[in-house]
């Protein structure tokens, strides 16, 4: 409370899974009685969970020897908070049930990927355009390839150069006039250079809805 973390300063610990509650119906279906815990729905490649060989369908029923008290979806944040509040770099001992067999695994925690809230932003008042860097959530949401580069349009003002030209929120700008825009700083250089040189138009190469297209901004 006395020293709250500043934006981008303290990233929480992360397992790299999507999950749901191990509720009573599912526990009974798998013959687990009153066992509580969480079900792993997916594992992010390269994440701590993947390194520890956790798999889709695994049931995690204990954390550092203590039962995980999650029996309905409303309780899932309890487990998420237990993991997130653990020190980055520490290890968790998870009790796992897989195909009816119970075992334990050690998982080394790393810092969670940068969030959209902590992403680097850039606003250009002349173009009435705001963009931010791509973060892990974007790669998941837009189903992007890991090597995809660009910046995400987070806001376009109606009537501004960018809006009139056809740019939209959610567009991923990859190039402007054949110059790569891998970061907000890259786009800043391109737009400020265009304004300084009084260019009459710019051609944006963007990814929108899974398809690439060229957009000309006058």
C-alpha positions in Angstrom: 0.0 0.0 0.0 2.8 2.4 0.9 4.7 1.7 -2.4 2.2 0.7 -5.0 3.6 -0.7 -8.3 3.7 1.8 -11.2 2.5 0.9 -14.7 4.7 -1.8 -16.2 6.8 -2.2 -13.1 5.5 -5.4 -11.4 4.4 -8.2 -13.7 2.6 -11.1 -11.9 3.7 -14.7 -12.0 2.2 -16.8 -14.8 1.7 -20.5 -15.6 0.5 -20.2 -19.2 -2.7 -22.2 -19.2 -6.4 -21.6 -19.7 -8.6 -23.4 -17.1 -12.0 -24.1 -15.7 -13.3 -25.4 -12.4 -13.3 -29.1 -11.5 -16.9 -29.0 -10.4 -18.9 -31.8 -8.7 -20.4 -33.2 -11.8 -17.1 -33.6 -13.6 -15.4 -35.0 -10.4 -18.1 -37.6 -10.2 -17.9 -38.4 -13.9 -14.2 -39.2 -13.5 -14.8 -41.1 -10.3 -13.0 -38.6 -8.1 -15.6 -38.2 -5.4 -15.4 -34.9 -3.6 -12.1 -33.9 -5.2 -11.8 -30.2 -6.1 -9.3 -28.4 -8.3 -9.0 -27.0 -11.9 -9.1 -28.5 -15.4 -6.4 -27.4 -17.8 -8.1 -26.5 -21.1 -5.0 -25.5 -23.0 -1.3 -24.9 -22.5 0.6 -22.0 -24.1 3.7 -23.3 -26.0 6.9 -22.3 -24.3 5.1 -21.4 -21.1 6.1 -22.7 -17.6 3.2 -25.2 -17.8 4.5 -26.5 -21.1 8.1 -26.7 -19.8 6.7 -28.8 -16.9 5.0 -31.1 -19.4 1.5 -30.2 -18.3 -1.2 -31.1 -20.9 -4.7 -30.3 -22.0 -7.1 -32.3 -19.9 -4.8 -32.5 -16.8 -6.6 -32.1 -13.5 -4.7 -30.0 -11.0 -5.9 -30.8 -7.5 -3.3 -29.5 -5.1 -0.9 -26.6 -4.8 2.2 -27.0 -2.6 0.6 -30.0 -0.9 -2.7 -28.2 -0.1 -6.0 -29.0 -1.9 -7.2 -26.5 -4.4 -10.6 -25.3 -3.1 -12.2 -24.7 -6.5 -15.4 -26.5 -7.2 -17.3 -23.9 -9.4 -16.3 -21.3 -11.9 -16.8 -18.5 -9.3 -13.9 -20.0 -7.4 -11.4 -20.0 -10.3 -10.0 -16.5 -9.3 -8.8 -18.1 -6.1 -6.4 -20.3 -7.9 -5.4 -17.6 -10.4 -4.6 -15.3 -7.4 -2.5 -17.9 -5.7 -0.4 -18.4 -8.8 -0.2 -14.7 -9.7 0.8 -13.5 -6.2 3.7 -16.0 -6.0 7.2 -14.6 -6.5 8.4 -14.6 -10.0 11.2 -17.2 -10.2 9.8 -19.4 -7.5 8.5 -22.9 -7.9 5.1 -24.4 -7.3 4.5 -28.1 -6.6 1.3 -29.1 -8.3 -0.6 -32.3 -7.7 -1.9 -33.6 -11.0 -4.3 -36.4 -12.1 -3.9 -37.6 -15.6 -5.8 -40.6 -17.0 -6.6 -41.7 -13.4 -3.0 -41.5 -12.2 -1.9 -39.0 -9.7 1.6 -37.4 -9.6 3.3 -34.2 -8.7 5.2 -31.7 -10.9 7.5 -28.7 -10.1 6.7 -25.6 -12.1 9.0 -22.7 -12.2 7.1 -19.4 -12.5 8.1 -16.6 -14.9 6.7 -13.1 -15.2 3.4 -12.9 -17.1 3.6 -11.4 -20.7 3.1 -7.7 -20.9 -0.6 -6.8 -20.9 -2.5 -4.4 -23.2 -2.6 -2.0 -20.2 1.2 -1.9 -20.0 1.8 -1.8 -23.8 3.7 1.1 -25.3 1.4 3.6 -27.0 1.8 6.4 -29.5 -0.7 9.1 -30.5 -0.3 11.3 -33.5 -2.6 14.3 -33.3 -2.2 15.2 -37.0 -3.5 11.8 -38.1 -5.9 11.5 -35.1 -4.5 8.0 -34.7 -3.4 6.0 -31.6 -1.6 2.7 -31.8 0.1 0.4 -29.3 2.6 -2.5 -29.5 1.5 -6.1 -30.0 1.3 -8.1 -26.8 0.7 -11.7 -26.0 -3.1 -11.2 -25.7 -3.2 -10.0 -29.3 -1.4 -13.0 -30.6 -4.0 -15.2 -28.9 -7.0 -13.1 -29.8 -6.1 -12.5 -33.5 -4.5 -16.0 -33.9 -1.3 -14.4 -35.1 1.9 -16.3 -36.0 4.7 -15.8 -33.5 6.9 -13.9 -36.0 4.1 -11.4 -36.8 5.3 -7.8 -36.4 3.4 -4.6 -36.3 1.4 -2.2 -34.2 -2.3 -2.3 -33.3 -4.6 0.6 -34.0 -6.3 1.3 -30.6 -8.2 4.4 -31.6 -9.1 6.4 -34.7 -10.9 9.7 -34.5 -13.8 10.3 -36.9 -12.9 13.0 -39.4 -9.2 12.7 -38.9 -6.7 11.8 -41.7 -6.5 8.2 -40.6 -10.3 7.8 -40.2 -11.2 9.4 -43.5 -8.5 7.3 -45.2 -10.1 4.1 -43.9 -8.0 2.9 -41.0 -10.0 1.2 -38.2 -9.5 0.2 -34.6 -8.1 -3.3 -34.5 -6.1 -2.9 -37.7 -2.5 -4.2 -37.4 -0.2 -1.8 -39.3 2.8 -3.7 -40.6 4.2 -1.2 -43.0 3.8 2.4 -44.1 5.2 3.3 -47.6 7.2 0.1 -47.5 8.8 1.0 -44.2 8.3 -1.6 -41.5 6.4 -0.5 -38.4 7.4 -3.1 -35.8 6.9 -0.8 -32.8 5.1 2.5 -32.0 8.5 4.2 -32.2 8.8 3.0 -35.8 5.4 4.4 -36.8 6.2 7.7 -35.0 9.3 8.2 -37.1 7.4 7.4 -40.4 4.5 9.7 -39.6 6.6 12.6 -38.3 8.9 12.3 -41.3 5.8 12.4 -43.7 4.5 15.5 -41.9 7.9 17.2 -42.0 8.2 16.5 -45.7 4.6 17.5 -46.4 3.8 14.2 -48.2 0.4 14.3 -49.9 -0.5 10.6 -49.1 0.8 7.5 -47.3 0.1 3.9 -48.1 -0.5 1.7 -45.0 -0.2 -2.1 -45.3 -2.5 -3.6 -42.6 -3.8 -6.9 -41.4 -7.6 -6.7 -40.8 -9.8 -9.7 -40.0 -7.1 -12.2 -41.1 -6.5 -10.5 -44.5 -3.9 -8.0 -45.6 -4.7 -4.9 -47.6 -3.3 -1.6 -48.6 -5.0 1.6 -47.4 -4.2 5.0 -48.8 -4.4 7.9 -46.4 -4.5 11.3 -48.1 
